[in-house]
């Protein structure tokens, strides 16, 4: 089912938040070790996806052009700015910690390459592995957040499901109108570029290298345009 990955991701957030409400004090060393383990798995998953490419030259061109576009408009900074505006707005809200937990968690779970790439993979290939992995990451993160910000974190599962599910459904509908040969090339190369972005997320999680992954997101659109043009010309 197209929405399976999105449902599992939302369920992971709810389960993690409920667990966090029960476990108010989580040892810092446990947080670090668990996140390190997840980070290693994310890197392996990204590398496996990246190796699906049949045209590596297109992948590198897409990454370079995508990085130029992303840095020119500074997507990373835009997302952080939106996040700060929302947090300032809700910090004045009378609902207090509930709103703060809801907004903070939603921003963390929605903003990122993994949500987009995973949702596209669910819609195009019915492959939910990325969103399954994201559900583990989000589940642990929601556990930590809810232990300090309360039950509002749990309700972030709703916008996360709507966001990821919307992308998955859109991708699934669109792919029905695309020729099979073009679709196969699009899937393999988008998966490869997405895998590299996932690998970069793993590097960030392990604090090996700070990479502005959001500024590489245009690479996904660039590779789709290049493959489409090559097929049509």
N, C-alpha and C positions, 0 to 999 in steps of 0.2 A: 504494500500500500504506500502511496506517495507520502502520506503524512506520518508514517511510522516513526521516522527519525525525529521529527518535530515533537511528537507525542512523548517519546522516550526522553527527550531533552527536558521537556516541561515536567515530566514525572520525576526526573532526577533532581531538578531544582526544588520541587515540593518535598521530596524525601529528605534531601540534604537540609533544608530549612527546618523541618520538623525535628530532625536529629539534633540540629544546632540549638534548638530551644530546650532540649533535654540536657545537652552537654554545654553548659555555659562557659566552661573553662577548658579550652583545648591547648595542650602544651605546644609551645612555639617550635620545639624540635620536631614534633610530630607533623606539624603543618609543613615545615621545610622539607622533610623527608618524603612525605606523600606527594607534594608538588614536584619534587625532583623526579620521582618515579614516573609521574604522569608526563612530565616534560620530556623524558627520555622516550616514552612510548609515542608521543606526538611527533618527535623527530623521525622515528622509524617509519611511522605512518606516512609522513610527508615525503620521505625519501622513496618509499614504495610507490606512491602516486606519481612522483616526478619521473620515475623510470618508465612510465607508460608512454612517454612521448615517442613518436616516430619521426619527428622533425625538430630536433633540438635547436637548429638555427632559428626557427620561428619562435621557439620558447625564449631564447635569449633576446631576440629583437623585441618581443612583446614585453619582457621584463624591463628592458632599457627604456623603451618608449613609455611604458606605464609608469615607471619611476619618474621620468621627466614630467609627465602630466600631473602625477600625484604630488610631486614636490612643488610644481608651479602653482597649483591651487591649494596646496598644503592641507590635504584631507585630514591628516592626523590632528593638526591644530584646530581645524573646524569642528571636529568631533569633540575634542576636549573643551572647546569654547561652548558648544551646545550643552555639554554635560555640566559645566560650571554654572551656566545660566539656569538650567533646570534645578540644580541643587540649591542655588541661592533663592529661587522662587519658592521651592517647597520647604526650605528651612524656615520661612516666615509663616508657613501654613500652620494652623492650629492643631493639626493632627500629629504634629511632632515626629517621633521616631518612626511611626508607621510609614508616613510619606517619605521620609529620608531613606528608610530601608528599601521601600518599593522603587524609588527613582534610582538610587545608587546601584541596586542589583540589576535593574533593567538595563541601565547603561553598560554595565560590565558584561552582561550576557548577550546583548544585542549587537553592540558595537565591536566589530572585529571580522577578520577575514574568515575565520572558521565557520561562523554562522552563515555567511554568504556561500562559501565554497561547499559546505556541507549540504545546504539546502538545494543548491544546483545539482549536486551529485544525487540527492534523493529524487529530484524531479526528472533528471535526464536519464539516469541509469538504474533507478530504484535501489541504489547502493547507499545504505545509511551508516556505514562505518564511521564516517567523520562525525556525524551528529551523535552517534553512540559514544564516541570518545569525548566529544564536547559535553555530553551529559554527565560523564564522570568528573570532568573538570568543574563544570558548573555546580554539580551536586556537592562537591567538597567545598567550593567557594561559598555556596549559599549556606552551608553548615557554619562556616566561620563567620559570615556576615550576620546571620540570624542570631548567633550567640551574643552579639553586641547590639544589633539594630532591631531585633524583634521580628514579629510575624509578618511585617510588611514585605520582607524579602521573599516570602513564599508566593505572594501574589504577583511577583514579577514573571512567574511562569506563564501568565496569560498573554502579555504582549510578546514574549519570546515565541510562544507557539504561533501566534497570529503572524508575526514577522517571518519566521522561518517557513511556516506552512504556506504563506502567501507566495514566497519565492519558489518553493517546491512545486506548487500547483501551476504557477505561471510557466515555469520551465517545462513541466510535463505537457501543458497544452500547446506551447510553442513547438516542441519537438515533433509533434504529430504532423506538422505542415512543412517539415524540412526533409529533403531527399536523404535517403539512408546513407549514401556515401559521404555527403556533407556532414550529417549528424555524427557518423563514426569518427571523422577527423576532428570535429568540434569537441566531442567528448574526450578523446585521447589527449588533445593538446590543452584544453581547459583544465583537465584533470592534472596534467603535468605542471602547468603554471600554478594551479591551486596547491599542488603538493609542495612546491617550493615555498609558497607563502606559509603553509602549515609548518614546514621545517623551520622557517624563520620564527614562528611563534614559539616553537620548542626551544630555540636558542634564547629567546627573550625570557621564557619561563625559568631557564637554568642560569640566567644572568651571565651568559657567555658573551653575548653581543647585543647591545640595544639597537634594534632595527625598527624603523618606523613602518611597520607592516601595512598600516592603513594607506600609506602613500604609494604602496605597490598594487593596491586593488584595481586601478585602471588597467593593469596588465591583463586581467581577465577579459575585459571588453576589447582590448587591442588584439589579443590572439584570436578572438571570435571574428573580428573584422578582417584580419589578414587571411584567415582560413576561408572565409566566405568569398572574399575578393578573388583569391587564387582559384577557387572552384568555379566561379562564374565567368572568369576571364578565359 
